[in-house]
Amino acid sequence: MEDEIYIDPDVKPALERMKARMASRAPMSAVPVADMRERARDDFAAMNANPPALAHIEDTVIEGAFGPRAARIYDAAGARKDASGLIYYHGGGWIVGDLDSEDAKLRRIAQASGVRIVSVDYVLAPEHKFPEPLEDCVAAAKSIRKSASDLGVDPSRLAIGGASAGANLALSTAIALRDEDASWLRFMLLFYGVYDIASEAPSRTLFGEGYGMGADAMEFFYSLYLNDPAERTDPRASPLRADLTGLPPAFINAAGLDVLRDDSRALAEKLRSGGVQIDYDEAPGVIHGYTLLAHEVAAARKTIEQAGHALRSALG
């Protein structure tokens, strides 16, 4: 089947490297979480090597649900006040990842959008199982808005976004704020997210093996994130199962060879049917996490430019 499926030529070297690493390692489920995180840090470091220069990068601290959390500010325009802002949550299956995971990508988004980005290092499972990472993300979003002047952002021009599990948390945070009648977000920027943990959509099996992150890895992440399998259908964990009306406009990105591809398709359809304005981008022939490969994959650079344009247009 792999021979019948289009793979972007730019992606093939990265995919082969991933396959080689996976073949040389014990499965994630066979190593301690600390070792899994160390492996992930090494992988992310390689993808973030030699990042583009940016006028302003600043590490700071914000308040989360469980105490102070590290955050990082990105701004291509330099130090300034009252900039439009993006609150961002990194990917990593709710288990791995930190402020360095998507560093180069966020620099590129800052350049493409002109928006000041505040990236949040939220709490991770299994130390903080569902719904605690979501609670931390909601608290962080509120803290960023409350401290907007200190962070150099305009509280009336804020968007929220993330990738993979971070996109799940970003969407669920937007839903939680709407449910609290705190609908101050102006836009959502969502990259190849997991929106229905209980999904049995075709992409789950079609790309479940041989295309980077597979179905087995996803199941392992779910087992560490959730307290019980029954939580798979909780709308806070699977926001595709929530009421999606009344949410801000969204840029939704999907990777064509991703086990999560159909989650993004379903989200786009449900948001559109609920009256939410969306901009849907599905990149053919690319794998989950491909926007981290912008240094070698033209499709990643194209997606980041499109995302940046959508963000700039939405926030002004």
PyMOL commands that set and color helices and strands:
alter all, ss='L'
color gray80, all
select helices_A, chain A and resi 2-4+12-24+28-30+33-47+103-113+132-146+148-151+165-179+202-206+215-225+229-233+239-241+261-273+290-293+298-315
alter helices_A, ss='H'
color red, helices_A
select strands_A, chain A and resi 56-64+67-75+83-89+116-120+153-163+185-191+250-255+278-283
alter strands_A, ss='S'
color yellow, strands_A
deselect
rebuild
show_as cartoon
